[in-house]
Amino acid sequence: MSNGYAATEKEAGLYLTITALYEQQKYMYGRIEKISFEAYNESTCLTEAVERFKERTGYYPNRVLANQIYRTRANRSYCKEHGIRLSGPKLGRPGVNVKVDKNRNIRIIPTGSKWNVHFA
């Protein structure tokens, strides 16, 4: 570009996307919330991690992406209390009309004569 090359609109958009992705990855690189050689239940770390996030940024995250071990009742209520969306399916059994494929973690919900697929 310093030699006079002008990027196309598509190339400029891709470049901006790549730089934004790079900045996000640089921000997240190496952040370890807890490390221990002793056994512990990981679900207890969610509130601490979210509070440290708030200390760093000044606000709570919009949502938290977490695996099943973090989706305890206490963590769900904490997230609800602070307006944080916690990923994953609801607690308890799926409804009568919901068929769950355990191999692919997909919920198939019949609606009339068609099927809607929702990825959990």
GROMACS elastic network, one bead per residue, 0.5 to 0.9 nm:
[ bonds ]
;  ai    aj funct       b0    kb
    1     4     6  0.53031   500
    1     6     6  0.63354   500
    1     7     6  0.77217   500
    2     5     6  0.70510   500
    7    10     6  0.79338   500
    7    11     6  0.57054   500
    7    12     6  0.59000   500
    8    11     6  0.51192   500
    8    12     6  0.61261   500
    8    13     6  0.86024   500
    9    12     6  0.51222   500
    9    13     6  0.62176   500
    9    14     6  0.86730   500
   10    13     6  0.51343   500
   10    14     6  0.62282   500
   10    15     6  0.85970   500
   11    14     6  0.50428   500
   11    15     6  0.60453   500
   11    16     6  0.86279   500
   12    15     6  0.50161   500
   12    16     6  0.62329   500
   12    17     6  0.86400   500
   13    16     6  0.51870   500
   13    17     6  0.62382   500
   13    18     6  0.86630   500
   14    17     6  0.50512   500
   14    18     6  0.61335   500
   14    19     6  0.86489   500
   15    18     6  0.51190   500
   15    19     6  0.62115   500
   15    20     6  0.86286   500
   16    19     6  0.52027   500
   16    20     6  0.61714   500
   16    21     6  0.85942   500
   17    20     6  0.51747   500
   17    21     6  0.61420   500
   17    22     6  0.85568   500
   18    21     6  0.50784   500
   18    22     6  0.60550   500
   18    23     6  0.86425   500
   19    23     6  0.61989   500
   19    24     6  0.86562   500
   20    23     6  0.51809   500
   20    24     6  0.62837   500
   20    25     6  0.87180   500
   21    24     6  0.51204   500
   21    25     6  0.62020   500
   21    26     6  0.85487   500
   22    25     6  0.51802   500
   22    26     6  0.60516   500
   22    27     6  0.85557   500
   23    26     6  0.50470   500
   23    27     6  0.61133   500
   23    28     6  0.86907   500
   24    27     6  0.51185   500
   24    28     6  0.63083   500
   24    29     6  0.85598   500
   25    28     6  0.51092   500
   25    29     6  0.57880   500
   26    29     6  0.51730   500
   26    30     6  0.86551   500
   27    30     6  0.86252   500
   27    31     6  0.84587   500
   28    31     6  0.59511   500
   29    32     6  0.89276   500
   32    35     6  0.70157   500
   33    45     6  0.78418   500
   33    48     6  0.83568   500
   33    49     6  0.62704   500
   33    52     6  0.87893   500
   34    42     6  0.89384   500
   34    45     6  0.75865   500
   34    49     6  0.87653   500
   35    38     6  0.89226   500
   36    39     6  0.74389   500
   36    40     6  0.81358   500
   40    43     6  0.88637   500
   40    44     6  0.85155   500
   41    44     6  0.61639   500
   41    45     6  0.80371   500
   41    69     6  0.84625   500
   42    45     6  0.55914   500
   42    46     6  0.76714   500
   42    69     6  0.71592   500
   42    70     6  0.70338   500
   43    46     6  0.59568   500
   43    47     6  0.86722   500
   43    69     6  0.58217   500
   43    71     6  0.74974   500
   43    72     6  0.71735   500
   43    75     6  0.76996   500
   44    47     6  0.69818   500
   44    48     6  0.78216   500
   44    70     6  0.77857   500
   44    75     6  0.81974   500
   45    48     6  0.53282   500
   45    49     6  0.60884   500
   45    50     6  0.86630   500
   45    70     6  0.84284   500
   46    49     6  0.51623   500
   46    50     6  0.61614   500
   46    51     6  0.85859   500
   46    66     6  0.89669   500
   46    70     6  0.68674   500
   46    75     6  0.70062   500
   47    50     6  0.51269   500
   47    51     6  0.60809   500
   47    52     6  0.85905   500
   47    75     6  0.70783   500
   47    78     6  0.74332   500
   47    79     6  0.84522   500
   48    51     6  0.51429   500
   48    52     6  0.61882   500
   48    53     6  0.85881   500
   49    52     6  0.51467   500
   49    53     6  0.61903   500
   49    54     6  0.87247   500
   50    54     6  0.63092   500
   50    55     6  0.87391   500
   50    60     6  0.69298   500
   50    61     6  0.75179   500
   50    64     6  0.85699   500
   51    54     6  0.50015   500
   51    55     6  0.62903   500
   51    56     6  0.87537   500
   51    60     6  0.75936   500
   52    56     6  0.62492   500
   52    57     6  0.86300   500
   53    56     6  0.51739   500
   53    57     6  0.60987   500
   53    58     6  0.78210   500
   53    59     6  0.76115   500
   53    60     6  0.68952   500
   53    61     6  0.75842   500
   54    57     6  0.52236   500
   54    60     6  0.50943   500
   54    61     6  0.75917   500
   55    58     6  0.55485   500
   55    59     6  0.75666   500
   55    60     6  0.88611   500
   56    59     6  0.82943   500
   57    60     6  0.78838   500
   60    63     6  0.85916   500
   60    82     6  0.73909   500
   60    83     6  0.82160   500
   60    84     6  0.73305   500
   61    64     6  0.69595   500
   61    83     6  0.86531   500
   61    84     6  0.64001   500
   61    85     6  0.85172   500
   62    83     6  0.72194   500
   62    84     6  0.51491   500
   62    85     6  0.62171   500
   62    86     6  0.89184   500
   63    79     6  0.84841   500
   63    83     6  0.83953   500
   63    86     6  0.56551   500
   63    87     6  0.73100   500
   64    79     6  0.85108   500
   64    84     6  0.69343   500
   64    85     6  0.61940   500
   64    87     6  0.62335   500
   65    85     6  0.85086   500
   65    86     6  0.62745   500
   65    87     6  0.50726   500
   65    88     6  0.78961   500
   66    69     6  0.78999   500
   66    70     6  0.60686   500
   66    71     6  0.73242   500
   66    86     6  0.71502   500
   66    87     6  0.60827   500
   66    88     6  0.74314   500
   67    70     6  0.59839   500
   67    71     6  0.71658   500
   67    87     6  0.78950   500
   67    88     6  0.73442   500
   68    71     6  0.53509   500
   68    72     6  0.81090   500
   68    88     6  0.72943   500
   68    89     6  0.87682   500
   69    72     6  0.69763   500
   70    75     6  0.68426   500
   70    76     6  0.85917   500
   71    74     6  0.81580   500
   71    75     6  0.60950   500
   71    76     6  0.61316   500
   71    86     6  0.76612   500
   71    87     6  0.82682   500
   71    88     6  0.77087   500
   71    89     6  0.89468   500
   71    90     6  0.87892   500
   71    91     6  0.81177   500
   72    75     6  0.52252   500
   72    76     6  0.60507   500
   72    77     6  0.85719   500
   72    91     6  0.84410   500
   73    76     6  0.50578   500
   73    77     6  0.61157   500
   73    78     6  0.85155   500
   73    91     6  0.83602   500
   74    77     6  0.52722   500
   74    78     6  0.61267   500
   74    79     6  0.86650   500
   75    79     6  0.61150   500
   75    80     6  0.84941   500
   75    86     6  0.86700   500
   76    79     6  0.52234   500
   76    80     6  0.61096   500
   76    81     6  0.85211   500
   76    84     6  0.89828   500
   76    85     6  0.87688   500
   76    86     6  0.69536   500
   77    81     6  0.59541   500
   77    82     6  0.86492   500
   78    81     6  0.50768   500
   78    82     6  0.64228   500
   78    83     6  0.86785   500
   78    84     6  0.83051   500
   79    82     6  0.52270   500
   79    83     6  0.60076   500
   79    85     6  0.65526   500
   79    86     6  0.66776   500
   80    83     6  0.50618   500
   80    84     6  0.58114   500
   80    85     6  0.70927   500
   80    86     6  0.82537   500
   81    84     6  0.76588   500
   87   120     6  0.85697   500
   88   120     6  0.60239   500
   89    92     6  0.89244   500
   89    94     6  0.88690   500
   89   120     6  0.61418   500
   90    93     6  0.83063   500
   90    94     6  0.81356   500
   91    94     6  0.84825   500
   93    96     6  0.89521   500
   94    97     6  0.81627   500
   94    98     6  0.60175   500
   94    99     6  0.77443   500
   94   100     6  0.77882   500
   94   107     6  0.89339   500
   95    98     6  0.53371   500
   95    99     6  0.82961   500
   96    99     6  0.79097   500
   97   108     6  0.87707   500
   97   109     6  0.64435   500
   97   110     6  0.67871   500
   98   107     6  0.65738   500
   98   108     6  0.60692   500
   98   109     6  0.50494   500
   98   110     6  0.73117   500
   99   106     6  0.85760   500
   99   107     6  0.59743   500
   99   108     6  0.53395   500
   99   109     6  0.65292   500
   99   110     6  0.84844   500
  100   103     6  0.88281   500
  100   104     6  0.86529   500
  100   105     6  0.69500   500
  100   106     6  0.60282   500
  100   108     6  0.63500   500
  100   109     6  0.87961   500
  101   104     6  0.57663   500
  101   105     6  0.57891   500
  101   106     6  0.56095   500
  101   107     6  0.66096   500
  101   108     6  0.78221   500
  102   105     6  0.51927   500
  102   106     6  0.73141   500
  102   107     6  0.89388   500
  103   106     6  0.82309   500
  104   107     6  0.89513   500
  104   119     6  0.87266   500
  105   119     6  0.68317   500
  105   120     6  0.59456   500
  106   117     6  0.70122   500
  106   118     6  0.60730   500
  106   120     6  0.56307   500
  107   116     6  0.85757   500
  107   117     6  0.60609   500
  107   118     6  0.52776   500
  107   119     6  0.62154   500
  107   120     6  0.66721   500
  108   115     6  0.67645   500
  108   116     6  0.60800   500
  108   118     6  0.63950   500
  108   119     6  0.86062   500
  109   115     6  0.60731   500
  109   116     6  0.55194   500
  109   117     6  0.64193   500
  109   118     6  0.77168   500
  110   113     6  0.73975   500
  110   114     6  0.64431   500
  110   116     6  0.64007   500
  110   117     6  0.87199   500
  111   114     6  0.56802   500
  111   115     6  0.58789   500
  111   116     6  0.69691   500
  112   115     6  0.77332   500
